[in-house]
Amino acid sequence: MPEYLYIHIPFCVGKCLYCDFLSIPFDEALAERYVNALCGEMAMRKDSAGTLRTIYIGGGTPSILSDKLFSTLFACLKANFLFSSSAEITVEANPGTMSGSAVRHMASLGVNRISMGAQSFDDDELRTLGRIHSSREAILSAGLIRESGFENFSLDLMYGIPGQTITTWRETLSQAVSLRPKHISAYELTPEPGTRLYELIGSGRLVMPDEDSIMEMLDAGLERLSSYGYEHYEISNYALPGYRCQHNLNYWDRGKYIGLGAGAHSFSKDIRSQNLGDITGYIECLERSELPLEKSAPIGPEEAMREMIFLGLRKTEGMALHTLAASGLDIPGCCADLLDEGYLRIKGNSLCFTQKGLAISNELLVRIFGRLGL
């Protein structure tokens, strides 16, 4: 049974210009109904989970919830699920939505990891992204997390922002490592259709950095973070030894998991399912004591192979050659040119992308799938 649990909290102060996640403006009364609905879903799904190794509360902005709602949420979690004694319990947070007392309250409930969305330490870039906080607020929030006794916290950063330069990106990296997080995620900004950022770029009001600048930023991130002891273990993720995100590693290993909340996904018994994405509909469904399932479908053999390759090659350690061979996938044989050109390499008993390959991994995966007939 799945031992990894995700909970979606879909409330924010306001929607960032680049965001295409399921989120709406915070409303206290609706949030209370939503948390009560989550408790109902937990009770209905408690027998489908094993002893939990990780719990990840994401959003949205989970840190926007009141202490009372966090207490309700964790009381329901503890009433319905068993936790491993070493369970990794993460809450996503944004600067400007935290106080010292709120962070200490999370710790008292058992939260032992906070993932904070800083994105940038340049105020002009933060305004371009539509973030509600300033660089100073992000620095102060990181201080609150440390002072509240959290040894394990992560920072999210973003590169490829319109107007960003290699100089401002290096300054953001320097500021990030000075805050001493155990984990850093550095994502390339991808404008998604339907977002305000996508519209602004399409109209010419904002201009994305060119491809050479993006590559320079990617290389600068690897160089700077590696020099401070952060291990590059996945395309966008770096951690000090012993602090890799166990919850996300389970996704990349194609492990089983349960998703609770509006729009949340689950994967178990080779079936992927998704909850209703309409927040009010999700709540009303559970108020009628009905599971809020929107769709469910089995994963066929070809799709399973594509997922295994796509997820496995995201990790810098790559995929074990014996795993590929057991699945009848001869990537080294059919993609010898990608090895020769320095995009793939064999490291020990594993096949992985090189740094050069990681930079264009999506393009390379299309080529690999084509060669394999997937």
N, C-alpha and C positions, 0 to 999 in steps of 0.2 A: 504494500500500500504506500501511497505517497507520504514522504516525510518532510516535504517542503511546502510552505503555505504563503501565499501572497494575498494581501488585503488591499483593495483599492478605496482610497478616500478622495472623492472627486471635487473637493472644494478648494477654491483659491480666493485671494483678495481680488485679483484681476487676471485676465488671460494674457500671457506674454505673446508678443507678436509672432513668434516662431512655433508656438505650441499647437500640436494637433492631437494631444491626449484628451481623454474624456474629462472635462472639468467645467464647473460653473461657479459663479460668485457665491461666496459663503453666506449662508442664512442659518442662524442658530436653531430655529425651530425645525427646519428641514434636516439639518445635520443630526438633531436628536432622533428624528424619525428614521434617518438613514442608519445610524448606529444600532438602533433597536432592530432594524431589518437585518443588519449584519449578524446580530445575535441570533435571530431566527434562522438565518442560513447556516450558521455554525451548528446549531442544534440539529438541523436536518442532515448535515453532511459529516457529523462527527465520526460516524462509523466507517467512513471511507478513507480515513487518514491513519497512518501509523504514528509512532512517537516522533514528534517534530524535531528536526535538526535545525531548521531555520524558519523564521517568520519575518516577512518583509512587508512593511506597511508603507505603500507608495501612493502617488497621486498624480495630479492635484498637489495639495500642500497639507499633509497630515498634521504638521505642527500648528495648524490653524485651529485645531480642535481644543476645546476647553479641558481643564484637568478632570472635570466631572465626566465628560464623554470618554476621555482616555481610560478613566477608572472603570467605566461601564464596559468598554471594549475589552479590557484585559481581564475583567471578572468573567466575562463570557468565554474568552479564550481558555482560561484556566478551568472553567467548569466543563468544557467540552473536549479538550484535547490534552494529551500527555506531552510534556516537553522533555527533550534530552537535557541532562544536567549541564551540557556544554552548548546548548542551543544558541545560535547567532540570531539576535532579535534586533532588527533594523527599523528605524523610523526615518523617512525623508523629511527634511526641514528646509525652510527658506529663511534667509535673513529678514528681519523686520517682522517675523511672526513668532519669535521666541523670547522668553524671559528666563532669568536664572531659576526662578521657582518652578516654571513649567518644565525645564530640562531636568531639574532634580526630581520632579514628580515622575517623569518618564523613567528615570533610573530606578526609582523606588518600586515601579511596577515590573521591572525586569528587563527593560530596554538596555542593551549593552553596545549598541552601535548606532550612530547617527550619520546620515548621508546628507550633507548640506549643499544646496545648489547655489554656489557663488557665481559661476559662469565666467565672470571677468572681474578684475580689480581696476578697471578703467571706467570712470563714470560715463563718459561719452558712449562707450560700447554698451554699457548697461541700459542707457536710455534708448539706444538703437534697438535693443532686444525687447524693450518694453518691460524691463524688470522693475519691481517696486522698491528695491533697496539701492543704497549707495555702496561704494567700496568700503567706506568707513564702517557702515553697519555690518557688512560681511565680516570684517576683521573683528569687530566687537562680538558678534555672534559666535565666531570660532573661539574667542576667549571665554565666553559663557559656557560653551560645551566643555572645554578643558577644565575650567574652574569647578564645574559640577561633577567632576570625577570620571568623565568619559575618557578612557584610554584609547578607544577605538572609534575614530570618526573619519569620514571620507569627505572630500571636496569634489564637486563637479565643476569642470571648466569647459570652455568652448572656444574653438578657434575657427577661422574662416568667417568671422563676423564682418559685415559691410563696414568699411572704414578702419578695420584693424590692420596694423602693420606688424612686421616681425619684431620691431622694437617694443610695441605695447604688449605683444604676446609674451615676449621674454620677461617683461616687467610683471605680468600676471603670474607667470610660472615662479618667478623669484618670490613674489609675495605669498603665493600658495605654500611653497616649501617652508617659508619662515614661520608659518602657523603650525607646523609639525603634525599634519594629518598622517594617519597610518596608511591611507589609501587615497589615490587621486584618479578620477575619471576625466579624460580629455577627449571630448567629442568634436568631430568636425560638424559644423552647422550645415544642415541640409534643409533648404527651404521646401516645405511640404505644401502641395496644392490645397487650397481652401484656407490657408492661414493668411493673416494680414501681411506678414513678411513676404510671402510669395507674391502677393498683389503689388507691394511696393517695389519689389525687384522687377516684376513684369512691366511696370509702368515706367521704369527707369529712375525712380526717385531714390532708390538705394542700389548700390553696385557691389556685387560680391568680389572678393579678392580673386586674382587670376590663379590658374592652376599651379604656376611656378611658386607663387607666394604660399599657397596651401601646402605644397610639398616642403617648402622651407620651414613652415610652422610645424609640420609633422616631425621633421628631423630635429628641430630645436627642442620640441617637447621630449622626445626620446633622449636626446643628449643631456638636457638639463636634469630631468627626473632620474635618469640612470646615474648621474654623477652624485646624486644625493641618496643613493642606495635603493631607489624604487625599482622593483622588478617589473618589466613590461610583460604581462602574462596573457593579455588579450588585446585585440586591436586598439581599444580605447581605454584600457585599464592598467593601472600601475599600483603596486603595493609594496610596502616594506615586508621583509621576510616574516611569514606567519600571519599576514593580514589580508590575504586574498579574500574576496567576497564569496563566501561559501554558497549563498543563495544563487547568485548569478552563475557560478561554476556548474551548478546542477542544470541550469538551462542549457549551457554550452555542451554539457555531457549528454544532453538529450534525456535527462532524468524526469521522473514523474513529479507532478506538483498539482496542488489544488489552488484555484483562484476564487476568492470571495469578493463580492461587491459588484457594482454596476459595471458591465463591460469586461469583467475579469475572465481570463482564459484558464482552462485546466487541461492537463494531459495525464492520462492514465489508461492502461490496458490498450495501448495503441489507438486511443480515441482522443481527439481534441474537441473540446466544447467551449462555449462562450456564453456568459450571462447576458441578459438584456442590457443594452447600452443606454436605454432611456431611464434616467435616475428615478423619476416619479413612478414609472412602470415597474421598475425593480422593487421599489418600496411597497407598492400596492400589491404586487404578487406575493411578497412574503407576509404582508398583513392578512392575506387570505390563506396563509400556510401552504403556499405553492412554491416549488422550486423555480427560480427565475431564469430558466434555461432558454436561450434564444436559438442556439444551433449546436449540433453535435454530429461529428462525422469520423468514421474510421480512417486511419492513415494507411494507404496502400504501400506495397513494397517499394515502388519507384520513388514515391514522395518521401518515404522513410530514409532511403539512401541519399536523396538530395539534402534532407535535413541533417543527416549525419555528417555529410561532407561540409555543408555550409557552416554548421555550428562548430564542428571539430577544427576546421581550419581557421576559425576566428582566434583560437588560442595560439599563442606564439610557440607552444610546445607541439602543436600540430596533432596529427593522428598516428596511432600506432600502425606500422606496416602490416602487422599480422591481422589487425582488425579489418583493414582494407582488403587484404587477401581473402579472409574468411567470407567477406561479402562479395567476392568476385570482382572487385574494383581495382583495376591495374592502372592507377593514375600515373605512376612513374613511366610505365610503358607507353601509354597513349599521349602523354604530355611531356615527352622527353625534351621538346624544344623549350618548354617553360623552365625546366631545370637548366638547360644550356644557357638560356638568356638571363638566368639569375633571379627568376621570380619565385621558383620553388627550390627547396633543398632537402636532402635527406640528412637528418641529424640523429646519429645513433640508429635506433630502430623506429624512428618517426619521420613522417613527411610533413613539412610545414612551409608556410610562406616565408620568404626573406622579408626584410624591412621594405625593400623595393616592391615586393609583391603585395604586402599588406596595404600599401598606399593605394593600390588599384584592385583590391581583392574582389570587389563586385564584378568588375569587367572580366577578371580572370576566371571567376566561378562560372560565368556564362560559357566561356570557352571550354572549361573542364566538363561541364554538364553536356555540352554538345558532343565532345569527343567520346563520352561514355554512353551517349544515347539516352540521357535522362531528361 
